[in-house]
């Protein structure tokens, strides 16, 4: 994790405490006063005794939403705790569109079928693809709240332009606005929420002497986490430069919804079963240890064999691993890996 990252601490009763330095965490583990564990790649400790104090400082998380990548930065006035660069969950809308096309194709065939029911869609709901995007942000925040005692969340406000002289359109003119309102409501239930406009974030970033790269898809701290850091600084007002530029990259694991069979038939008109999250007794995305491939996660299974995938890249390692050779660890919600610190585009490691 590096010497700059603070180690999350949890009390024996489950209370989230302020993080400590790696040196102190190592001493607590050596004296058996704490038990180490991992939370999606982040090293944490759980105290085996009553903590000496439960004093807590404000912990602020800055959130920089994006269409492809998103930045999260957890900070206190004294330390930068964790920077997260997350891939957006952007495939749900495309899957729903494909499902809609297949459904309409079935209904247009000249075969006996039931008559379609009356359209009962609620137009006030959040579209599934949009909701999946904002639920992903909320899930990352809830994970960070299991590591640190989060008090505030600062989000860069994103907006869609309304249409002139269009009353019905302006009432709910964009799925983006509907999803954003849903997200803000959920955040306010747990933490204190504040927002900044995009131009305000840019002004503060220049005021703090920080620069943002134009390569939005690059794996760097100054791609998205710099704005998240700036948003958190707008609340903390610590007046100090970034402590480190270490970033953890996370990518949600795609799980195939269970289907009756594949959409397209194979040779001979056969339609094989497809999808589902239970593969060979393992949930898709379970972290396992294999004697040849080491730590990896599970994918699809067939004929008592299971596929394994690389934990960092998601690339499939094999398709015929024996289930008996696997040692399960824990189900994963996303792939993760720590990026090397970057200073001016050159790695410092």
C-alpha positions as CSV (number, residue, x, y, z in Angstrom):
1,X,0.0,0.0,0.0
2,X,2.9,2.3,0.4
3,X,4.1,4.3,3.4
4,X,1.7,7.2,2.8
5,X,-1.6,5.4,3.0
6,X,-3.3,5.2,6.4
7,X,-4.5,1.8,7.6
8,X,-8.3,1.6,8.3
9,X,-9.1,0.5,11.9
10,X,-12.2,-1.2,13.2
11,X,-13.1,-1.8,16.8
12,X,-14.1,-5.2,18.2
13,X,-17.7,-4.1,18.4
14,X,-17.7,-3.0,14.7
15,X,-17.3,0.7,15.2
16,X,-15.2,2.4,12.5
17,X,-12.3,4.3,14.1
18,X,-9.8,6.8,12.7
19,X,-7.1,5.2,10.6
20,X,-3.6,4.8,11.9
21,X,-0.1,4.8,10.4
22,X,1.3,1.5,8.8
23,X,4.0,1.4,11.5
24,X,1.5,1.5,14.3
25,X,-0.7,-1.1,12.6
26,X,2.3,-3.4,12.2
27,X,3.1,-3.1,15.9
28,X,-0.5,-3.8,16.9
29,X,-0.5,-7.0,14.8
30,X,2.8,-8.2,16.1
31,X,1.6,-7.8,19.7
32,X,-1.7,-9.7,18.7
33,X,-3.7,-6.6,19.8
34,X,-5.2,-6.4,16.3
35,X,-6.2,-8.9,13.6
36,X,-5.3,-8.0,10.0
37,X,-7.8,-8.4,7.1
38,X,-8.3,-7.2,3.6
39,X,-11.2,-5.2,2.2
40,X,-11.2,-5.3,-1.7
41,X,-7.4,-5.0,-1.8
42,X,-7.1,-2.4,1.1
43,X,-5.2,-3.6,4.2
44,X,-7.2,-3.1,7.4
45,X,-6.9,-4.1,11.1
46,X,-9.6,-5.1,13.6
47,X,-8.7,-4.4,17.3
48,X,-8.8,-7.2,19.8
49,X,-9.0,-4.9,22.8
50,X,-10.8,-1.8,23.7
51,X,-9.3,1.3,21.9
52,X,-7.6,3.9,24.0
53,X,-9.9,6.6,22.6
54,X,-12.7,6.9,20.1
55,X,-12.2,10.5,19.1
56,X,-13.0,11.1,15.5
57,X,-12.2,13.8,13.0
58,X,-14.3,14.9,10.0
59,X,-13.7,12.6,7.1
60,X,-14.8,14.0,3.7
61,X,-15.2,12.2,0.4
62,X,-15.0,14.1,-2.9
63,X,-16.9,12.5,-5.8
64,X,-16.1,13.5,-9.4
65,X,-18.8,11.8,-11.6
66,X,-18.0,10.9,-15.2
67,X,-19.4,9.0,-18.2
68,X,-16.5,6.5,-18.4
69,X,-14.3,7.1,-15.3
70,X,-15.1,8.5,-11.8
71,X,-12.9,9.8,-9.1
72,X,-13.3,9.4,-5.3
73,X,-11.0,10.9,-2.7
74,X,-11.3,10.3,1.1
75,X,-9.5,12.9,3.2
76,X,-9.1,14.4,6.6
77,X,-7.6,17.8,7.4
78,X,-4.3,16.0,8.3
79,X,-4.0,13.2,5.8
80,X,-5.1,11.9,2.4
81,X,-6.6,8.5,3.1
82,X,-7.5,6.9,-0.2
83,X,-7.9,7.9,-3.9
84,X,-10.2,5.7,-6.0
85,X,-10.4,5.7,-9.8
86,X,-13.5,3.7,-10.8
87,X,-14.8,2.6,-14.1
88,X,-18.4,3.6,-14.7
89,X,-21.1,0.9,-14.8
90,X,-22.2,1.9,-18.3
91,X,-23.3,-1.4,-19.9
92,X,-26.8,-1.8,-18.3
93,X,-28.6,0.5,-20.8
94,X,-27.2,-1.4,-23.8
95,X,-28.2,-4.8,-22.3
96,X,-31.8,-3.5,-21.7
97,X,-31.9,-2.2,-25.3
98,X,-30.9,-5.6,-26.6
99,X,-33.5,-7.3,-24.4
100,X,-36.2,-4.9,-25.7
101,X,-35.3,-5.8,-29.3
102,X,-35.6,-9.5,-28.6
103,X,-38.9,-9.1,-26.8
104,X,-40.4,-7.1,-29.7
105,X,-39.2,-9.7,-32.1
106,X,-40.9,-12.4,-30.2
107,X,-44.2,-10.6,-30.0
108,X,-44.2,-9.9,-33.8
109,X,-43.9,-13.5,-34.8
110,X,-47.0,-15.2,-36.1
111,X,-47.4,-17.7,-33.3
112,X,-50.1,-18.1,-30.7
113,X,-49.3,-15.9,-27.7
114,X,-51.0,-13.9,-25.0
115,X,-52.2,-10.4,-25.8
116,X,-49.9,-7.7,-24.3
117,X,-51.0,-6.2,-21.1
118,X,-51.8,-2.6,-20.7
119,X,-48.7,-0.4,-20.5
120,X,-48.1,0.2,-16.8
121,X,-44.7,1.9,-16.8
122,X,-44.2,4.5,-14.2
123,X,-42.7,7.6,-15.9
124,X,-41.4,9.0,-12.6
125,X,-39.0,6.1,-12.0
126,X,-35.3,6.3,-12.7
127,X,-34.4,4.4,-15.9
128,X,-32.5,1.2,-15.1
129,X,-29.4,2.1,-17.0
130,X,-29.2,5.5,-15.2
131,X,-30.0,4.0,-11.8
132,X,-27.2,1.4,-12.3
133,X,-24.7,4.2,-12.8
134,X,-25.7,6.1,-9.6
135,X,-26.1,2.9,-7.6
136,X,-22.5,2.1,-8.4
137,X,-21.4,5.5,-7.0
138,X,-23.4,4.8,-3.8
139,X,-21.9,1.4,-3.5
140,X,-18.4,2.8,-3.6
141,X,-19.3,5.4,-0.9
142,X,-20.8,2.7,1.3
143,X,-17.5,0.7,0.9
144,X,-15.4,3.7,1.9
145,X,-17.7,4.2,4.9
146,X,-16.8,0.7,6.1
147,X,-13.1,1.8,6.1
148,X,-13.4,5.3,7.5
149,X,-15.9,7.2,9.7
150,X,-17.2,9.3,6.8
151,X,-19.0,12.5,7.8
152,X,-19.3,14.6,4.6
153,X,-19.7,13.9,0.9
154,X,-19.0,16.5,-1.7
155,X,-20.2,15.9,-5.3
156,X,-19.5,17.9,-8.5
157,X,-23.0,18.7,-9.8
158,X,-23.7,17.5,-13.3
159,X,-26.6,19.0,-15.2
160,X,-28.4,18.7,-18.5
161,X,-29.7,21.7,-20.4
162,X,-33.5,22.2,-20.4
163,X,-35.5,22.9,-23.6
164,X,-37.2,26.2,-24.1
165,X,-41.0,26.3,-24.2
166,X,-41.3,22.7,-23.4
167,X,-43.2,22.3,-20.1
168,X,-43.4,18.6,-20.1
169,X,-39.8,18.0,-21.1
170,X,-38.5,20.4,-18.4
171,X,-40.5,18.7,-15.7
172,X,-38.3,15.6,-16.0
173,X,-36.2,16.4,-19.0
174,X,-33.3,14.0,-18.5
175,X,-32.6,10.6,-16.9
176,X,-29.4,12.3,-15.7
177,X,-31.4,14.7,-13.5
178,X,-33.7,11.9,-12.2
179,X,-30.7,9.7,-11.3
180,X,-28.9,12.6,-9.7
181,X,-31.8,13.5,-7.5
182,X,-32.2,9.8,-6.5
183,X,-28.5,9.7,-5.6
184,X,-28.5,12.9,-3.6
185,X,-31.5,11.7,-1.6
186,X,-29.7,8.5,-0.7
187,X,-26.5,10.2,0.3
188,X,-28.3,12.7,2.5
189,X,-29.8,9.8,4.5
190,X,-26.3,8.8,5.8
191,X,-24.0,11.8,5.4
192,X,-24.0,15.6,5.1
193,X,-24.1,16.4,1.4
194,X,-22.8,19.5,-0.5
195,X,-22.3,20.1,-4.2
196,X,-20.2,22.3,-6.4
197,X,-20.6,23.3,-10.0
198,X,-18.0,22.3,-12.6
199,X,-16.6,25.8,-13.1
200,X,-16.3,26.2,-9.3
201,X,-14.2,23.1,-9.1
202,X,-12.0,24.3,-11.9
203,X,-11.5,27.7,-10.1
204,X,-10.6,26.0,-6.8
205,X,-8.2,23.6,-8.6
206,X,-6.3,26.5,-10.1
207,X,-6.3,28.3,-6.8
208,X,-4.7,25.3,-5.1
209,X,-2.1,25.2,-7.9
210,X,-3.2,21.8,-9.3
211,X,-3.4,20.7,-13.0
212,X,-5.7,18.2,-14.6
213,X,-4.7,16.1,-17.6
214,X,-6.7,16.2,-20.7
215,X,-6.4,12.4,-21.1
216,X,-9.5,11.4,-19.2
217,X,-9.0,7.7,-19.7
218,X,-5.4,7.7,-18.5
219,X,-4.6,5.8,-15.2
220,X,-3.3,8.8,-13.4
221,X,-4.2,10.7,-10.2
222,X,-4.6,14.0,-12.1
223,X,-7.2,12.5,-14.5
224,X,-10.2,12.3,-12.1
225,X,-8.9,12.1,-8.5
226,X,-7.5,15.6,-8.6
227,X,-11.0,17.0,-8.9
228,X,-12.3,14.7,-6.1
229,X,-9.4,15.9,-3.9
230,X,-10.3,19.5,-4.7
231,X,-13.9,18.9,-3.8
232,X,-12.9,17.5,-0.4
233,X,-10.5,20.4,0.2
234,X,-13.4,22.8,-0.4
235,X,-15.0,21.5,2.8
236,X,-11.8,20.8,4.9
237,X,-9.9,24.0,4.0
238,X,-6.7,22.3,5.2
239,X,-4.4,24.5,3.2
240,X,-1.9,21.8,2.3
241,X,-0.8,20.2,-0.9
242,X,-1.8,16.6,-1.8
243,X,0.0,14.1,0.5
244,X,0.4,11.4,-2.1
245,X,-0.9,10.4,-5.5
246,X,-1.5,6.7,-5.0
247,X,-4.6,5.5,-6.7
248,X,-6.6,2.2,-6.4
249,X,-8.3,1.3,-9.7
250,X,-11.5,-0.6,-9.4
251,X,-13.7,-2.1,-12.2
252,X,-17.1,-3.6,-11.5
253,X,-17.3,-7.3,-12.4
254,X,-20.0,-8.0,-15.0
255,X,-22.4,-10.8,-14.1
256,X,-24.7,-12.3,-16.7
257,X,-28.3,-12.3,-15.7
258,X,-29.8,-15.8,-15.8
259,X,-31.5,-16.6,-19.1
260,X,-33.6,-19.5,-20.2
261,X,-31.2,-20.0,-23.1
262,X,-28.9,-18.1,-25.4
263,X,-30.5,-15.5,-27.6
264,X,-29.1,-17.0,-30.8
265,X,-29.2,-20.8,-31.5
266,X,-26.1,-22.7,-32.1
267,X,-25.5,-25.3,-34.9
268,X,-28.4,-27.6,-35.2
269,X,-30.9,-25.2,-33.7
270,X,-29.8,-26.0,-30.1
271,X,-30.2,-23.2,-27.5
272,X,-28.0,-23.8,-24.5
273,X,-28.7,-22.4,-21.0
274,X,-26.9,-19.1,-20.4
275,X,-26.2,-16.8,-17.5
276,X,-26.6,-17.0,-13.8
277,X,-24.3,-16.1,-10.9
278,X,-23.9,-19.6,-9.3
279,X,-21.2,-21.4,-11.3
280,X,-19.9,-24.7,-10.0
281,X,-20.9,-23.8,-6.4
282,X,-19.1,-20.4,-6.6
283,X,-20.7,-17.1,-7.1
284,X,-19.3,-15.3,-10.2
285,X,-16.5,-13.1,-9.1
286,X,-15.4,-15.1,-6.1
287,X,-11.8,-14.6,-5.1
288,X,-10.1,-17.9,-5.1
289,X,-6.5,-19.2,-4.9
290,X,-5.4,-21.7,-7.5
291,X,-2.1,-23.7,-7.2
292,X,-1.0,-22.7,-10.6
293,X,-2.6,-19.3,-11.2
294,X,-2.5,-17.9,-7.7
295,X,-5.1,-15.4,-6.6
296,X,-7.8,-14.9,-9.3
297,X,-11.5,-14.8,-9.5
298,X,-14.1,-17.2,-11.0
299,X,-16.2,-16.9,-14.1
300,X,-18.4,-19.3,-16.0
301,X,-18.5,-23.1,-15.5
302,X,-19.4,-26.2,-17.5
303,X,-19.0,-29.9,-17.1
304,X,-17.5,-29.6,-13.6
305,X,-14.9,-27.2,-14.8
306,X,-14.7,-23.5,-14.1
307,X,-13.0,-20.5,-15.8
308,X,-10.5,-18.3,-13.9
309,X,-9.8,-14.6,-14.6
310,X,-6.9,-12.3,-13.8
311,X,-7.6,-10.2,-10.8
312,X,-6.1,-7.0,-12.3
313,X,-6.9,-7.1,-16.0
314,X,-9.9,-9.4,-16.0
315,X,-8.3,-11.5,-18.8
316,X,-9.4,-15.2,-18.7
317,X,-6.6,-17.4,-17.5
318,X,-8.2,-20.8,-18.2
319,X,-11.5,-22.5,-18.8
320,X,-10.9,-25.9,-17.4
321,X,-9.8,-25.4,-13.8
322,X,-11.0,-28.2,-11.4
323,X,-13.2,-27.0,-8.7
324,X,-11.4,-29.2,-6.2
325,X,-8.2,-27.3,-6.9
326,X,-9.7,-23.9,-5.8
327,X,-9.5,-22.4,-2.3
328,X,-12.3,-19.8,-2.0
329,X,-11.6,-16.6,-0.1
330,X,-14.5,-14.1,-0.5
331,X,-16.9,-12.8,-3.2
332,X,-15.8,-9.7,-5.0
333,X,-17.9,-6.7,-6.2
334,X,-15.1,-5.4,-8.4
335,X,-11.6,-6.0,-9.7
336,X,-8.9,-3.8,-8.0
337,X,-5.2,-2.9,-8.3
338,X,-3.0,-0.1,-7.0
339,X,-1.4,2.2,-9.5
340,X,2.1,3.6,-9.1
341,X,2.4,7.2,-8.0
342,X,2.8,9.6,-10.9
343,X,4.5,13.0,-10.7
344,X,4.4,15.0,-13.9
345,X,3.7,11.9,-16.0
346,X,6.7,10.0,-14.8
347,X,6.4,7.1,-12.3
348,X,8.2,7.6,-9.1
349,X,8.5,3.9,-8.4
